[in-house]
């Protein structure tokens, strides 16, 4: 059964229409009217098959306007890096003790950073961290000796974009409390990253479909032609 709130929203939204990104942001933001600060999310349907190595997409994007939420960061490093990590704002810091806690199922964090010398032990956590998308990866900047910079980037609004097995990338571009300009800035950053990450193995149309929505609201289609025209 559709609630009264959702019925009112559906009366204002044409689900068969594709909107310009500016109109889509305005419409989704207007209808994100629950009592909590809803996440504004985008979904890209790409013409990729990630089971092939030359069609995988996995990048870290630093959102210029941040995520608008608190990000819990764990740092796995030897004791000489603990103070540096804590001063940078890490929420969980440790070495063997933290590895043991994570192995036991403690994954109360959103981002995990490790120093290279701890990776042999972190490698044992693949079955715990991997399915949650939390496994540190040198290509994504989460395996590094510069833990202060890595923690700072994660705290300020860093998201991972990764195509799932269906070729869909789903990520947040902020919160409903953001103004439209901030949401557009974050969107532009994610969009340009995905465009520039087009795999060499992709032939023909790359981005098949794009939609924008909020946590408790419907998603609306975004016109790909309007994105080309705005450039």
Phi, psi and omega in degrees: 000131181278131180290164179299320180299313181293324179298319179296322179293313181298332178291338182262348186247131175263101185290346179271354184262150172253125184261158169294158183298323180294317179292323179296316178299315181299317182291314181294318180297317180299322184270359175274074191244030176281179183283347178249166183279096185293151174279140175258119189238153175237151177227124177255127174259108187255152175274066179226156175234094187300349178290344175265132185304323184276009177234014178279142176231121177207113184221159170253131181240127176267110183286126184298332182256006180075182182260343180076019177215161179285131180249121179272126185242132175252138178235123177254109184205163177286165191304332182290348179254357186295314181298319180300316181294317181294318180296330179283348176109012179298142182271326178231127181225134178180180177238253181298325181294320179289323176301316180296319180296317180294319179299329180278356176111004179278098178236045181278060178205163184255344184210139182235129180241142178221149174276153183305323183288349178262356186297327176303325179276325178295329179302335179288349184264007184306319182290337179270311185276327184304306181299337180267359181070027185251359184293125177301142184218124182300328180291340181257006177079009181261002168243106188199155173273343178271071186293329181297314180294320181294318178295316181300315180298317180296319181292325185281346178126074181241127180237150175262131174250126184213129178285131177280185186293345178263003181080024180252133174250125181235126180205166180267148174240015176138201182237164180297335180285346177293148172283167186297326180296318179295317179296321179293320178299315179294319178300313182302322180293315179294316182299314181293326178294316180294319178300316183284348181264014181304120182294148180296335183277358182274128177244143179079207182300132182266302178264113183275323185203149181219135178222157181228137180204179177239170185307315186245018181233170180287155175270145178242148179285144177249132181288119177291328178297322180293331178289323178293318182294325182290335178287000000 
